Amino acid sequence: MNRPYKYVATVIIMQKNGAGLVSAASTYWDTTKDGLCRVTWENATLHTIVTVYGLCLNVDSDHNEETLPQSTDMSD
């Protein structure tokens, strides 16, 4: 496939019933090449959070070995 990015998506769908929600993510990446997009949406009965992470593979190396960042910790 030889594509320079890997994408990771997380989706939280929660019914509104008075309970709280805490969501957090910790990342270790190259801020010039990697990033994320988060979209929140709600209506009268639901909360939703969609997060998409774009992780650049090692495109600077001389070989086509795909490597991800050393540590990615995604906690909800």
PQR file with spaces between the fields and no chain letter, atoms N, CA, C, O and H, PARSE charges and radii, in Angstrom:
ATOM       1  N    MET     1       0.824   -1.192    0.000 -0.4000 1.5000
ATOM       2  CA   MET     1       0.000    0.000    0.000 -0.0000 2.0000
ATOM       3  C    MET     1       0.870    1.258    0.000  0.5500 1.7000
ATOM       4  O    MET     1       0.504    2.256   -0.620 -0.5500 1.4000
ATOM       5  N    ASN     2       1.995    1.225    0.673 -0.4000 1.5000
ATOM       6  CA   ASN     2       2.972    2.310    0.606 -0.0000 2.0000
ATOM       7  C    ASN     2       2.386    3.685    0.939  0.5500 1.7000
ATOM       8  O    ASN     2       2.745    4.673    0.299 -0.5500 1.4000
ATOM       9  H    ASN     2       2.292    0.414    1.177  0.4000 1.0000
ATOM      10  N    ARG     3       1.520    3.764    1.898 -0.4000 1.5000
ATOM      11  CA   ARG     3       0.923    5.045    2.296 -0.0000 2.0000
ATOM      12  C    ARG     3       1.669    5.584    3.506  0.5500 1.7000
ATOM      13  O    ARG     3       2.054    4.806    4.380 -0.5500 1.4000
ATOM      14  H    ARG     3       1.229    2.962    2.418  0.4000 1.0000
ATOM      15  N    PRO     4       1.885    6.898    3.583 -0.5600 1.5000
ATOM      16  CA   PRO     4       2.711    7.434    4.664  0.2800 2.0000
ATOM      17  C    PRO     4       1.992    7.615    6.002  0.5500 1.7000
ATOM      18  O    PRO     4       2.638    7.982    6.983 -0.5500 1.4000
ATOM      19  N    TYR     5       0.691    7.375    6.078 -0.4000 1.5000
ATOM      20  CA   TYR     5      -0.038    7.591    7.331 -0.0000 2.0000
ATOM      21  C    TYR     5      -0.849    6.371    7.719  0.5500 1.7000
ATOM      22  O    TYR     5      -1.331    5.625    6.866 -0.5500 1.4000
ATOM      23  H    TYR     5       0.166    7.078    5.281  0.4000 1.0000
ATOM      24  N    LYS     6      -0.990    6.182    9.027 -0.4000 1.5000
ATOM      25  CA   LYS     6      -1.941    5.223    9.590 -0.0000 2.0000
ATOM      26  C    LYS     6      -2.966    6.052   10.342  0.5500 1.7000
ATOM      27  O    LYS     6      -2.630    7.071   10.945 -0.5500 1.4000
ATOM      28  H    LYS     6      -0.598    6.788    9.719  0.4000 1.0000
ATOM      29  N    TYR     7      -4.205    5.617   10.305 -0.4000 1.5000
ATOM      30  CA   TYR     7      -5.279    6.332   10.987 -0.0000 2.0000
ATOM      31  C    TYR     7      -5.889    5.439   12.055  0.5500 1.7000
ATOM      32  O    TYR     7      -6.105    4.246   11.842 -0.5500 1.4000
ATOM      33  H    TYR     7      -4.478    4.789    9.814  0.4000 1.0000
ATOM      34  N    VAL     8      -6.163    6.040   13.209 -0.4000 1.5000
ATOM      35  CA   VAL     8      -6.808    5.344   14.320 -0.0000 2.0000
ATOM      36  C    VAL     8      -8.017    6.184   14.709  0.5500 1.7000
ATOM      37  O    VAL     8      -7.902    7.392   14.917 -0.5500 1.4000
ATOM      38  H    VAL     8      -5.988    7.009   13.382  0.4000 1.0000
ATOM      39  N    ALA     9      -9.175    5.540   14.807 -0.4000 1.5000
ATOM      40  CA   ALA     9     -10.400    6.260   15.164 -0.0000 2.0000
ATOM      41  C    ALA     9     -10.994    5.673   16.440  0.5500 1.7000
ATOM      42  O    ALA     9     -11.040    4.456   16.617 -0.5500 1.4000
ATOM      43  H    ALA     9      -9.269    4.558   14.639  0.4000 1.0000
ATOM      44  N    THR    10     -11.446    6.559   17.322 -0.4000 1.5000
ATOM      45  CA   THR    10     -12.189    6.129   18.508 -0.0000 2.0000
ATOM      46  C    THR    10     -13.524    6.856   18.508  0.5500 1.7000
ATOM      47  O    THR    10     -13.614    8.017   18.107 -0.5500 1.4000
ATOM      48  H    THR    10     -11.409    7.548   17.177  0.4000 1.0000
ATOM      49  N    VAL    11     -14.553    6.163   18.959 -0.4000 1.5000
ATOM      50  CA   VAL    11     -15.898    6.747   19.008 -0.0000 2.0000
ATOM      51  C    VAL    11     -16.503    6.426   20.369  0.5500 1.7000
ATOM      52  O    VAL    11     -16.494    5.276   20.807 -0.5500 1.4000
ATOM      53  H    VAL    11     -14.480    5.220   19.285  0.4000 1.0000
ATOM      54  N    ILE    12     -17.023    7.444   21.028 -0.4000 1.5000
ATOM      55  CA   ILE    12     -17.765    7.263   22.285 -0.0000 2.0000
ATOM      56  C    ILE    12     -19.189    7.728   22.025  0.5500 1.7000
ATOM      57  O    ILE    12     -19.420    8.858   21.594 -0.5500 1.4000
ATOM      58  H    ILE    12     -17.030    8.379   20.672  0.4000 1.0000
ATOM      59  N    ILE    13     -20.131    6.846   22.291 -0.4000 1.5000
ATOM      60  CA   ILE    13     -21.555    7.185   22.201 -0.0000 2.0000
ATOM      61  C    ILE    13     -22.149    6.901   23.573  0.5500 1.7000
ATOM      62  O    ILE    13     -22.108    5.766   24.049 -0.5500 1.4000
ATOM      63  H    ILE    13     -19.943    5.928   22.640  0.4000 1.0000
ATOM      64  N    MET    14     -22.700    7.927   24.205 -0.4000 1.5000
ATOM      65  CA   MET    14     -23.195    7.775   25.577 -0.0000 2.0000
ATOM      66  C    MET    14     -24.590    8.363   25.706  0.5500 1.7000
ATOM      67  O    MET    14     -24.858    9.479   25.259 -0.5500 1.4000
ATOM      68  H    MET    14     -22.733    8.848   23.818  0.4000 1.0000
ATOM      69  N    GLN    15     -25.460    7.598   26.318 -0.4000 1.5000
ATOM      70  CA   GLN    15     -26.821    8.069   26.577 -0.0000 2.0000
ATOM      71  C    GLN    15     -26.781    9.136   27.664  0.5500 1.7000
ATOM      72  O    GLN    15     -26.069    8.996   28.658 -0.5500 1.4000
ATOM      73  H    GLN    15     -25.242    6.692   26.681  0.4000 1.0000
ATOM      74  N    LYS    16     -27.551   10.205   27.466 -0.4000 1.5000
ATOM      75  CA   LYS    16     -27.674   11.238   28.500 -0.0000 2.0000
ATOM      76  C    LYS    16     -28.608   10.732   29.588  0.5500 1.7000
ATOM      77  O    LYS    16     -29.815   10.612   29.381 -0.5500 1.4000
ATOM      78  H    LYS    16     -28.129   10.319   26.658  0.4000 1.0000
ATOM      79  N    ASN    17     -28.029   10.436   30.760 -0.4000 1.5000
ATOM      80  CA   ASN    17     -28.859    9.988   31.873 -0.0000 2.0000
ATOM      81  C    ASN    17     -28.398   10.602   33.191  0.5500 1.7000
ATOM      82  O    ASN    17     -28.770   10.125   34.263 -0.5500 1.4000
ATOM      83  H    ASN    17     -27.048   10.534   30.929  0.4000 1.0000
ATOM      84  N    GLY    18     -27.590   11.660   33.115 -0.4000 1.5000
ATOM      85  CA   GLY    18     -27.126   12.338   34.311 -0.0000 2.0000
ATOM      86  C    GLY    18     -25.746   11.909   34.774  0.5500 1.7000
ATOM      87  O    GLY    18     -25.178   12.546   35.661 -0.5500 1.4000
ATOM      88  H    GLY    18     -27.288   12.048   32.244  0.4000 1.0000
ATOM      89  N    ALA    19     -25.194   10.863   34.210 -0.4000 1.5000
ATOM      90  CA   ALA    19     -23.860   10.395   34.587 -0.0000 2.0000
ATOM      91  C    ALA    19     -22.791   11.271   33.926  0.5500 1.7000
ATOM      92  O    ALA    19     -23.028   11.866   32.874 -0.5500 1.4000
ATOM      93  H    ALA    19     -25.655   10.345   33.489  0.4000 1.0000
ATOM      94  N    GLY    20     -21.639   11.342   34.539 -0.4000 1.5000
ATOM      95  CA   GLY    20     -20.538   12.110   33.977 -0.0000 2.0000
ATOM      96  C    GLY    20     -19.703   11.271   33.016  0.5500 1.7000
ATOM      97  O    GLY    20     -19.805   10.045   32.992 -0.5500 1.4000
ATOM      98  H    GLY    20     -21.446   10.859   35.393  0.4000 1.0000
ATOM      99  N    LEU    21     -18.882   11.947   32.229 -0.4000 1.5000
ATOM     100  CA   LEU    21     -17.983   11.268   31.295 -0.0000 2.0000
ATOM     101  C    LEU    21     -16.650   11.988   31.311  0.5500 1.7000
ATOM     102  O    LEU    21     -16.588   13.206   31.144 -0.5500 1.4000
ATOM     103  H    LEU    21     -18.799   12.943   32.248  0.4000 1.0000
ATOM     104  N    VAL    22     -15.582   11.228   31.513 -0.4000 1.5000
ATOM     105  CA   VAL    22     -14.236   11.775   31.435 -0.0000 2.0000
ATOM     106  C    VAL    22     -13.482   10.960   30.396  0.5500 1.7000
ATOM     107  O    VAL    22     -13.457    9.731   30.461 -0.5500 1.4000
ATOM     108  H    VAL    22     -15.632   10.238   31.649  0.4000 1.0000
ATOM     109  N    SER    23     -12.866   11.649   29.435 -0.4000 1.5000
ATOM     110  CA   SER    23     -12.103   10.983   28.386 -0.0000 2.0000
ATOM     111  C    SER    23     -10.764   11.689   28.253  0.5500 1.7000
ATOM     112  O    SER    23     -10.711   12.919   28.224 -0.5500 1.4000
ATOM     113  H    SER    23     -12.887   12.647   29.383  0.4000 1.0000
ATOM     114  N    ALA    24      -9.681   10.924   28.170 -0.4000 1.5000
ATOM     115  CA   ALA    24      -8.349   11.519   28.047 -0.0000 2.0000
ATOM     116  C    ALA    24      -7.498   10.670   27.125  0.5500 1.7000
ATOM     117  O    ALA    24      -7.738    9.472   26.970 -0.5500 1.4000
ATOM     118  H    ALA    24      -9.724    9.925   28.193  0.4000 1.0000
ATOM     119  N    ALA    25      -6.504   11.291   26.512 -0.4000 1.5000
ATOM     120  CA   ALA    25      -5.553   10.570   25.662 -0.0000 2.0000
ATOM     121  C    ALA    25      -4.170   11.166   25.882  0.5500 1.7000
ATOM     122  O    ALA    25      -4.018   12.374   26.065 -0.5500 1.4000
ATOM     123  H    ALA    25      -6.308   12.264   26.637  0.4000 1.0000
ATOM     124  N    SER    26      -3.186   10.313   25.861 -0.4000 1.5000
ATOM     125  CA   SER    26      -1.803   10.746   25.975 -0.0000 2.0000
ATOM     126  C    SER    26      -1.050   10.198   24.772  0.5500 1.7000
ATOM     127  O    SER    26      -1.172    9.016   24.449 -0.5500 1.4000
ATOM     128  H    SER    26      -3.310    9.332   25.713  0.4000 1.0000
ATOM     129  N    THR    27      -0.279   11.041   24.110 -0.4000 1.5000
ATOM     130  CA   THR    27       0.409   10.597   22.900 -0.0000 2.0000
ATOM     131  C    THR    27       1.881   10.981   22.947  0.5500 1.7000
ATOM     132  O    THR    27       2.267   11.938   23.618 -0.5500 1.4000
ATOM     133  H    THR    27      -0.180   12.001   24.372  0.4000 1.0000
ATOM     134  N    TYR    28       2.685   10.225   22.231 -0.4000 1.5000
ATOM     135  CA   TYR    28       4.098   10.521   22.058 -0.0000 2.0000
ATOM     136  C    TYR    28       4.338   10.481   20.554  0.5500 1.7000
ATOM     137  O    TYR    28       4.407    9.408   19.956 -0.5500 1.4000
ATOM     138  H    TYR    28       2.371    9.448   21.686  0.4000 1.0000
ATOM     139  N    TRP    29       4.464   11.658   19.949 -0.4000 1.5000
ATOM     140  CA   TRP    29       4.592   11.686   18.505 -0.0000 2.0000
ATOM     141  C    TRP    29       5.340   12.913   18.034  0.5500 1.7000
ATOM     142  O    TRP    29       5.718   13.772   18.831 -0.5500 1.4000
ATOM     143  H    TRP    29       4.407   12.531   20.435  0.4000 1.0000
ATOM     144  N    ASP    30       5.549   12.986   16.737 -0.4000 1.5000
ATOM     145  CA   ASP    30       6.203   14.122   16.090 -0.0000 2.0000
ATOM     146  C    ASP    30       5.123   15.156   15.783  0.5500 1.7000
ATOM     147  O    ASP    30       4.270   14.924   14.926 -0.5500 1.4000
ATOM     148  H    ASP    30       5.242   12.289   16.090  0.4000 1.0000
ATOM     149  N    THR    31       5.152   16.288   16.473 -0.4000 1.5000
ATOM     150  CA   THR    31       4.092   17.287   16.309 -0.0000 2.0000
ATOM     151  C    THR    31       4.097   17.952   14.942  0.5500 1.7000
ATOM     152  O    THR    31       3.119   18.607   14.584 -0.5500 1.4000
ATOM     153  H    THR    31       5.845   16.476   17.169  0.4000 1.0000
ATOM     154  N    THR    32       5.172   17.805   14.164 -0.4000 1.5000
ATOM     155  CA   THR    32       5.205   18.382   12.820 -0.0000 2.0000
ATOM     156  C    THR    32       4.548   17.470   11.793  0.5500 1.7000
ATOM     157  O    THR    32       4.193   17.928   10.708 -0.5500 1.4000
ATOM     158  H    THR    32       5.967   17.272   14.455  0.4000 1.0000
ATOM     159  N    LYS    33       4.374   16.162   12.117 -0.4000 1.5000
ATOM     160  CA   LYS    33       3.823   15.215   11.146 -0.0000 2.0000
ATOM     161  C    LYS    33       2.552   14.515   11.602  0.5500 1.7000
ATOM     162  O    LYS    33       1.745   14.093   10.773 -0.5500 1.4000
ATOM     163  H    LYS    33       4.662   15.790   12.999  0.4000 1.0000
ATOM     164  N    ASP    34       2.365   14.387   12.908 -0.4000 1.5000
ATOM     165  CA   ASP    34       1.221   13.654   13.442 -0.0000 2.0000
ATOM     166  C    ASP    34       0.180   14.621   13.987  0.5500 1.7000
ATOM     167  O    ASP    34       0.497   15.767   14.306 -0.5500 1.4000
ATOM     168  H    ASP    34       3.020   14.730   13.581  0.4000 1.0000
ATOM     169  N    GLY    35      -1.053   14.164   14.093 -0.4000 1.5000
ATOM     170  CA   GLY    35      -2.092   15.038   14.608 -0.0000 2.0000
ATOM     171  C    GLY    35      -3.380   14.296   14.891  0.5500 1.7000
ATOM     172  O    GLY    35      -3.461   13.074   14.766 -0.5500 1.4000
ATOM     173  H    GLY    35      -1.311   13.233   13.833  0.4000 1.0000
ATOM     174  N    LEU    36      -4.386   15.065   15.276 -0.4000 1.5000
ATOM     175  CA   LEU    36      -5.685   14.471   15.550 -0.0000 2.0000
ATOM     176  C    LEU    36      -6.792   15.458   15.229  0.5500 1.7000
ATOM     177  O    LEU    36      -6.576   16.668   15.153 -0.5500 1.4000
ATOM     178  H    LEU    36      -4.320   16.058   15.378  0.4000 1.0000
ATOM     179  N    CYS    37      -7.973   14.913   15.044 -0.4000 1.5000
ATOM     180  CA   CYS    37      -9.179   15.714   14.839 -0.0000 2.0000
ATOM     181  C    CYS    37     -10.256   15.142   15.749  0.5500 1.7000
ATOM     182  O    CYS    37     -10.524   13.941   15.716 -0.5500 1.4000
ATOM     183  H    CYS    37      -8.149   13.930   15.106  0.4000 1.0000
ATOM     184  N    ARG    38     -10.870   15.990   16.556 -0.4000 1.5000
ATOM     185  CA   ARG    38     -11.923   15.542   17.468 -0.0000 2.0000
ATOM     186  C    ARG    38     -13.193   16.314   17.175  0.5500 1.7000
ATOM     187  O    ARG    38     -13.171   17.537   17.040 -0.5500 1.4000
ATOM     188  H    ARG    38     -10.652   16.966   16.583  0.4000 1.0000
ATOM     189  N    VAL    39     -14.303   15.593   17.077 -0.4000 1.5000
ATOM     190  CA   VAL    39     -15.611   16.204   16.831 -0.0000 2.0000
ATOM     191  C    VAL    39     -16.561   15.723   17.922  0.5500 1.7000
ATOM     192  O    VAL    39     -16.665   14.525   18.184 -0.5500 1.4000
ATOM     193  H    VAL    39     -14.321   14.599   17.187  0.4000 1.0000
ATOM     194  N    THR    40     -17.244   16.656   18.547 -0.4000 1.5000
ATOM     195  CA   THR    40     -18.269   16.290   19.530 -0.0000 2.0000
ATOM     196  C    THR    40     -19.631   16.685   18.976  0.5500 1.7000
ATOM     197  O    THR    40     -19.767   17.667   18.245 -0.5500 1.4000
ATOM     198  H    THR    40     -17.160   17.630   18.334  0.4000 1.0000
ATOM     199  N    TRP    41     -20.619   15.904   19.339 -0.4000 1.5000
ATOM     200  CA   TRP    41     -21.985   16.170   18.883 -0.0000 2.0000
ATOM     201  C    TRP    41     -22.925   15.663   19.965  0.5500 1.7000
ATOM     202  O    TRP    41     -22.644   14.664   20.626 -0.5500 1.4000
ATOM     203  H    TRP    41     -20.508   15.107   19.933  0.4000 1.0000
ATOM     204  N    GLU    42     -24.032   16.352   20.140 -0.4000 1.5000
ATOM     205  CA   GLU    42     -25.034   15.888   21.095 -0.0000 2.0000
ATOM     206  C    GLU    42     -26.423   16.311   20.658  0.5500 1.7000
ATOM     207  O    GLU    42     -26.602   17.271   19.909 -0.5500 1.4000
ATOM     208  H    GLU    42     -24.260   17.164   19.603  0.4000 1.0000
ATOM     209  N    ASN    43     -27.394   15.566   21.147 -0.4000 1.5000
ATOM     210  CA   ASN    43     -28.791   15.950   20.978 -0.0000 2.0000
ATOM     211  C    ASN    43     -29.471   15.774   22.336  0.5500 1.7000
ATOM     212  O    ASN    43     -28.787   15.753   23.359 -0.5500 1.4000
ATOM     213  H    ASN    43     -27.249   14.786   21.755  0.4000 1.0000
ATOM     214  N    ALA    44     -30.758   15.650   22.370 -0.4000 1.5000
ATOM     215  CA   ALA    44     -31.477   15.571   23.647 -0.0000 2.0000
ATOM     216  C    ALA    44     -31.202   14.278   24.405  0.5500 1.7000
ATOM     217  O    ALA    44     -31.386   14.240   25.621 -0.5500 1.4000
ATOM     218  H    ALA    44     -31.314   15.666   21.539  0.4000 1.0000
ATOM     219  N    THR    45     -30.767   13.218   23.727 -0.4000 1.5000
ATOM     220  CA   THR    45     -30.592   11.926   24.391 -0.0000 2.0000
ATOM     221  C    THR    45     -29.179   11.356   24.337  0.5500 1.7000
ATOM     222  O    THR    45     -28.885   10.417   25.076 -0.5500 1.4000
ATOM     223  H    THR    45     -30.618   13.248   22.739  0.4000 1.0000
ATOM     224  N    LEU    46     -28.282   11.888   23.484 -0.4000 1.5000
ATOM     225  CA   LEU    46     -26.948   11.293   23.307 -0.0000 2.0000
ATOM     226  C    LEU    46     -25.831   12.322   23.348  0.5500 1.7000
ATOM     227  O    LEU    46     -26.005   13.468   22.935 -0.5500 1.4000
ATOM     228  H    LEU    46     -28.521   12.651   22.883  0.4000 1.0000
ATOM     229  N    HIS    47     -24.672   11.890   23.859 -0.4000 1.5000
ATOM     230  CA   HIS    47     -23.408   12.600   23.705 -0.0000 2.0000
ATOM     231  C    HIS    47     -22.543   11.727   22.794  0.5500 1.7000
ATOM     232  O    HIS    47     -22.540   10.506   22.955 -0.5500 1.4000
ATOM     233  H    HIS    47     -24.531   10.959   24.195  0.4000 1.0000
ATOM     234  N    THR    48     -21.821   12.303   21.856 -0.4000 1.5000
ATOM     235  CA   THR    48     -20.871   11.535   21.051 -0.0000 2.0000
ATOM     236  C    THR    48     -19.563   12.302   20.935  0.5500 1.7000
ATOM     237  O    THR    48     -19.549   13.529   20.839 -0.5500 1.4000
ATOM     238  H    THR    48     -21.823   13.294   21.725  0.4000 1.0000
ATOM     239  N    ILE    49     -18.468   11.558   20.946 -0.4000 1.5000
ATOM     240  CA   ILE    49     -17.146   12.116   20.720 -0.0000 2.0000
ATOM     241  C    ILE    49     -16.439   11.210   19.721  0.5500 1.7000
ATOM     242  O    ILE    49     -16.280   10.016   19.973 -0.5500 1.4000
ATOM     243  H    ILE    49     -18.479   10.561   21.024  0.4000 1.0000
ATOM     244  N    VAL    50     -16.018   11.761   18.601 -0.4000 1.5000
ATOM     245  CA   VAL    50     -15.266   11.013   17.586 -0.0000 2.0000
ATOM     246  C    VAL    50     -13.879   11.633   17.498  0.5500 1.7000
ATOM     247  O    VAL    50     -13.743   12.842   17.311 -0.5500 1.4000
ATOM     248  H    VAL    50     -16.147   12.731   18.397  0.4000 1.0000
ATOM     249  N    THR    51     -12.850   10.799   17.633 -0.4000 1.5000
ATOM     250  CA   THR    51     -11.473   11.266   17.536 -0.0000 2.0000
ATOM     251  C    THR    51     -10.750   10.434   16.492  0.5500 1.7000
ATOM     252  O    THR    51     -10.795    9.204   16.530 -0.5500 1.4000
ATOM     253  H    THR    51     -12.961    9.817   17.784  0.4000 1.0000
ATOM     254  N    VAL    52     -10.084   11.103   15.562 -0.4000 1.5000
ATOM     255  CA   VAL    52      -9.279   10.422   14.539 -0.0000 2.0000
ATOM     256  C    VAL    52      -7.851   10.907   14.681  0.5500 1.7000
ATOM     257  O    VAL    52      -7.579   12.107   14.637 -0.5500 1.4000
ATOM     258  H    VAL    52     -10.047   12.102   15.532  0.4000 1.0000
ATOM     259  N    TYR    53      -6.936    9.949   14.853 -0.4000 1.5000
ATOM     260  CA   TYR    53      -5.508   10.238   14.958 -0.0000 2.0000
ATOM     261  C    TYR    53      -4.850    9.913   13.626  0.5500 1.7000
ATOM     262  O    TYR    53      -5.117    8.860   13.046 -0.5500 1.4000
ATOM     263  H    TYR    53      -7.157    8.974   14.889  0.4000 1.0000
ATOM     264  N    GLY    54      -3.995   10.800   13.134 -0.4000 1.5000
ATOM     265  CA   GLY    54      -3.196   10.548   11.938 -0.0000 2.0000
ATOM     266  C    GLY    54      -1.741   10.420   12.347  0.5500 1.7000
ATOM     267  O    GLY    54      -1.146   11.382   12.833 -0.5500 1.4000
ATOM     268  H    GLY    54      -3.778   11.655   13.605  0.4000 1.0000
ATOM     269  N    LEU    55      -1.159    9.240   12.155 -0.4000 1.5000
ATOM     270  CA   LEU    55       0.209    8.957   12.570 -0.0000 2.0000
ATOM     271  C    LEU    55       1.083    8.751   11.344  0.5500 1.7000
ATOM     272  O    LEU    55       0.830    7.851   10.543 -0.5500 1.4000
ATOM     273  H    LEU    55      -1.642    8.458   11.760  0.4000 1.0000
ATOM     274  N    CYS    56       2.107    9.576   11.193 -0.4000 1.5000
ATOM     275  CA   CYS    56       3.015    9.465   10.064 -0.0000 2.0000
ATOM     276  C    CYS    56       3.965    8.300   10.292  0.5500 1.7000
ATOM     277  O    CYS    56       4.560    8.167   11.361 -0.5500 1.4000
ATOM     278  H    CYS    56       2.313   10.307   11.844  0.4000 1.0000
ATOM     279  N    LEU    57       4.097    7.470    9.286 -0.4000 1.5000
ATOM     280  CA   LEU    57       5.061    6.384    9.348 -0.0000 2.0000
ATOM     281  C    LEU    57       6.440    6.944    9.078  0.5500 1.7000
ATOM     282  O    LEU    57       6.574    8.100    8.677 -0.5500 1.4000
ATOM     283  H    LEU    57       3.613    7.578    8.418  0.4000 1.0000
ATOM     284  N    ASN    58       7.451    6.151    9.288 -0.4000 1.5000
ATOM     285  CA   ASN    58       8.826    6.597    9.114 -0.0000 2.0000
ATOM     286  C    ASN    58       9.139    6.764    7.629  0.5500 1.7000
ATOM     287  O    ASN    58       9.732    5.876    7.017 -0.5500 1.4000
ATOM     288  H    ASN    58       7.343    5.211    9.613  0.4000 1.0000
ATOM     289  N    VAL    59       8.746    7.893    7.048 -0.4000 1.5000
ATOM     290  CA   VAL    59       8.947    8.127    5.617 -0.0000 2.0000
ATOM     291  C    VAL    59      10.318    8.713    5.323  0.5500 1.7000
ATOM     292  O    VAL    59      10.692    8.824    4.155 -0.5500 1.4000
ATOM     293  H    VAL    59       8.264    8.615    7.545  0.4000 1.0000
ATOM     294  N    ASP    60      11.090    9.098    6.360 -0.4000 1.5000
ATOM     295  CA   ASP    60      12.410    9.685    6.160 -0.0000 2.0000
ATOM     296  C    ASP    60      13.503    8.638    6.011  0.5500 1.7000
ATOM     297  O    ASP    60      14.616    8.974    5.606 -0.5500 1.4000
ATOM     298  H    ASP    60      10.786    9.008    7.309  0.4000 1.0000
ATOM     299  N    SER    61      13.220    7.378    6.326 -0.4000 1.5000
ATOM     300  CA   SER    61      14.248    6.346    6.264 -0.0000 2.0000
ATOM     301  C    SER    61      14.442    5.874    4.822  0.5500 1.7000
ATOM     302  O    SER    61      13.604    6.121    3.955 -0.5500 1.4000
ATOM     303  H    SER    61      12.316    7.104    6.654  0.4000 1.0000
ATOM     304  N    ASP    62      15.562    5.190    4.585 -0.4000 1.5000
ATOM     305  CA   ASP    62      15.897    4.703    3.246 -0.0000 2.0000
ATOM     306  C    ASP    62      15.150    3.435    2.877  0.5500 1.7000
ATOM     307  O    ASP    62      15.096    3.080    1.699 -0.5500 1.4000
ATOM     308  H    ASP    62      16.242    4.989    5.289  0.4000 1.0000
ATOM     309  N    HIS    63      14.579    2.750    3.836 -0.4000 1.5000
ATOM     310  CA   HIS    63      13.823    1.537    3.539 -0.0000 2.0000
ATOM     311  C    HIS    63      12.350    1.775    3.833  0.5500 1.7000
ATOM     312  O    HIS    63      11.994    2.767    4.470 -0.5500 1.4000
ATOM     313  H    HIS    63      14.622    3.038    4.792  0.4000 1.0000
ATOM     314  N    ASN    64      11.501    0.882    3.378 -0.4000 1.5000
ATOM     315  CA   ASN    64      10.051    1.062    3.495 -0.0000 2.0000
ATOM     316  C    ASN    64       9.482    0.393    4.741  0.5500 1.7000
ATOM     317  O    ASN    64       8.314    0.004    4.743 -0.5500 1.4000
ATOM     318  H    ASN    64      11.790    0.077    2.860  0.4000 1.0000
ATOM     319  N    GLU    65      10.267    0.251    5.787 -0.4000 1.5000
ATOM     320  CA   GLU    65       9.795   -0.365    7.015 -0.0000 2.0000
ATOM     321  C    GLU    65       8.848    0.587    7.728  0.5500 1.7000
ATOM     322  O    GLU    65       9.210    1.730    8.006 -0.5500 1.4000
ATOM     323  H    GLU    65      11.216    0.567    5.785  0.4000 1.0000
ATOM     324  N    GLU    66       7.639    0.127    8.026 -0.4000 1.5000
ATOM     325  CA   GLU    66       6.646    0.970    8.674 -0.0000 2.0000
ATOM     326  C    GLU    66       6.866    0.942   10.180  0.5500 1.7000
ATOM     327  O    GLU    66       6.920   -0.131   10.779 -0.5500 1.4000
ATOM     328  H    GLU    66       7.345   -0.802    7.800  0.4000 1.0000
ATOM     329  N    THR    67       6.993    2.116   10.795 -0.4000 1.5000
ATOM     330  CA   THR    67       7.153    2.186   12.238 -0.0000 2.0000
ATOM     331  C    THR    67       6.192    3.220   12.797  0.5500 1.7000
ATOM     332  O    THR    67       5.992    4.283   12.210 -0.5500 1.4000
ATOM     333  H    THR    67       6.949    2.989   10.308  0.4000 1.0000
ATOM     334  N    LEU    68       5.604    2.896   13.928 -0.4000 1.5000
ATOM     335  CA   LEU    68       4.713    3.815   14.615 -0.0000 2.0000
ATOM     336  C    LEU    68       5.499    4.517   15.715  0.5500 1.7000
ATOM     337  O    LEU    68       6.605    4.093   16.048 -0.5500 1.4000
ATOM     338  H    LEU    68       5.767    2.032   14.404  0.4000 1.0000
ATOM     339  N    PRO    69       4.950    5.574   16.277 -0.5600 1.5000
ATOM     340  CA   PRO    69       5.628    6.226   17.403  0.2800 2.0000
ATOM     341  C    PRO    69       5.903    5.228   18.518  0.5500 1.7000
ATOM     342  O    PRO    69       5.192    4.232   18.650 -0.5500 1.4000
ATOM     343  N    GLN    70       6.928    5.488   19.318 -0.4000 1.5000
ATOM     344  CA   GLN    70       7.367    4.545   20.338 -0.0000 2.0000
ATOM     345  C    GLN    70       6.301    4.235   21.353  0.5500 1.7000
ATOM     346  O    GLN    70       6.199    3.087   21.788 -0.5500 1.4000
ATOM     347  H    GLN    70       7.505    6.297   19.210  0.4000 1.0000
ATOM     348  N    SER    71       5.509    5.193   21.749 -0.4000 1.5000
ATOM     349  CA   SER    71       4.521    4.950   22.791 -0.0000 2.0000
ATOM     350  C    SER    71       3.272    5.757   22.508  0.5500 1.7000
ATOM     351  O    SER    71       3.338    6.978   22.362 -0.5500 1.4000
ATOM     352  H    SER    71       5.592    6.125   21.396  0.4000 1.0000
ATOM     353  N    THR    72       2.142    5.092   22.429 -0.4000 1.5000
ATOM     354  CA   THR    72       0.858    5.766   22.290 -0.0000 2.0000
ATOM     355  C    THR    72      -0.074    5.165   23.319  0.5500 1.7000
ATOM     356  O    THR    72      -0.360    3.969   23.277 -0.5500 1.4000
ATOM     357  H    THR    72       2.088    4.100   22.547  0.4000 1.0000
ATOM     358  N    ASP    73      -0.551    5.985   24.245 -0.4000 1.5000
ATOM     359  CA   ASP    73      -1.425    5.532   25.301 -0.0000 2.0000
ATOM     360  C    ASP    73      -2.744    6.266   25.179  0.5500 1.7000
ATOM     361  O    ASP    73      -2.807    7.478   25.387 -0.5500 1.4000
ATOM     362  H    ASP    73      -0.319    6.957   24.279  0.4000 1.0000
ATOM     363  N    MET    74      -3.794    5.543   24.846 -0.4000 1.5000
ATOM     364  CA   MET    74      -5.113    6.155   24.717 -0.0000 2.0000
ATOM     365  C    MET    74      -5.994    5.603   25.814  0.5500 1.7000
ATOM     366  O    MET    74      -6.314    4.414   25.812 -0.5500 1.4000
ATOM     367  H    MET    74      -3.744    4.559   24.677  0.4000 1.0000
ATOM     368  N    SER    75      -6.387    6.438   26.743 -0.4000 1.5000
ATOM     369  CA   SER    75      -7.209    6.028   27.872 -0.0000 2.0000
ATOM     370  C    SER    75      -8.541    6.753   27.814  0.5500 1.7000
ATOM     371  O    SER    75      -8.608    7.926   27.446 -0.5500 1.4000
ATOM     372  H    SER    75      -6.127    7.403   26.744  0.4000 1.0000
ATOM     373  N    ASP    76      -9.581    6.057   28.175 -0.4000 1.5000
ATOM     374  CA   ASP    76     -10.916    6.675   28.219 -0.0000 2.0000
ATOM     375  C    ASP    76     -11.271    6.985   29.634  0.5500 1.7000
ATOM     376  O    ASP    76     -12.353    7.510   29.898 -0.5500 1.4000
ATOM     377  H    ASP    76      -9.526    5.104   28.474  0.4000 1.0000
